[in-house]
Amino acid sequence: MSTMSIPLPDALKSFVDEQVSQRGYGTSSEYLRELIRKGQGCQQLRSLLLAGAASALTALADVSYFEGLRDLVRKSASPRTKV
């Protein structure tokens, strides 16, 4: 694992310290790692959305399309799960 040192203005350092204590993180490093992971997830989602927007239309997403998706989920859900 690599180490990174990040200088922060006092106001940002105070904010990070508050988030660590209020959200139950053990250290400021844990909090910052979580923010970075969320940023990665947002970037991946953005890439997928842009790829989807650039792709050709394959099916019309109308009422029957969504009903079919719901049926598929109901069939694959466990008997105790209510969808």
N, C-alpha and C positions, 0 to 999 in steps of 0.2 A: 504494500500500500504506500502511496506517495503522500507527502505532506505539502500543504499550501498555506502560506501566510497571507492574510488579507487585512490591510489596514482599513479601519472604519472610523468615520467621524463619531464623536461621542453619542450623538442622537441615535445613530443606527446601532451602535453597540448596546445602548440601553434598550432599544426595541428588541434586539435579538435576545438579550438577557431576560426580558419580560416574557417573550414567547417560549423560551426554554422552561421557565418556571411555571407559566400558566398552562402549557400544553403537555407537561410531563416528560420532556426530553431530559436525558441525563447530562448532556453537554451541548454547547453551542455547535459543535461539530456535527452532532446527530441532527440537529435542526437544519443546518445548512445542507447536509447530505440529502435530507428529505425534500428540501426546496429544489435541489438540483435534479433529483429523480422525478419530481412533478414537472419540472421544466422539460426533461427528456420526454415524458409522456405526452405533454402538450405538443412538442415538436413532432413526435411520431403521429399523433392524431391529425395535426395540420397536414402532414405529408400524405396521409391516407385520404383526407378530405379533398385535397388538391388533385390527387390521382383520380379519385372518383369523379370529381367535377370535369376533369379532362377526358374521361373515358366516354365511349359511345353509349348511347341509351340502349339498354337491352330489354327492359320490360317496363310497362306502365305501372306505377305505384298507385293503384286506385284502391277502392274499398275491398274488392275481392282479393287483391294481392295481400293486404294486411290481414284479412280473415284467414287466408291460407297460412300465413306465418303464425298466427295465433293457434290454428289447428295443429300445426307442426310442433309448437311448444307444448301444447296440451298432451299430445301423444308421447312426447319424450319426457315429460315431467313425471316425477314419482307419484304414486297413488295418493299420498298424503298432501302433496303440493297443490294448492288451489290457484289457478291462473285466471 
